[in-house]
Amino acid sequence: MSGMYDPPRVYEGKITPFPASDGARDERGRAMDPVGYLEEMQQRAREKAVAIEAVKLARQDVIQCYRKEGVNHYENCKEVVKKYVNMIQAPDYGALKPQTK
């Protein structure tokens, strides 16, 4: 059954952070650019959701490696576990942050 499935596809492009709104507020504390503020909040939520799903996929890779390797998982799954641990220890699971000026 080797070769039955396509190899997993990986995005190899460069992802750049999204632009941040200037954060200017009026005297009542409301954003001067409410549309920009809402777009920034929505983009931040999308990026965090993508990061959470990436962590879930990495966890599935760890589980699959543990089951495949059995008692040798300490040696053979080290790289997979290291990648997973780095993802969950990063702030916001490594989600892109807006560029600040």
Salt bridges, closest charged atoms under 4 A:
ASP26 OD2 - ARG30 NE 3.55
GLU40 OE2 - ARG44 NH2 2.92
GLU53 OE2 - LYS56 NZ 3.38
ASP92 OD1 - LYS48 NZ 3.52
ASP92 OD2 - LYS97 NZ 3.07
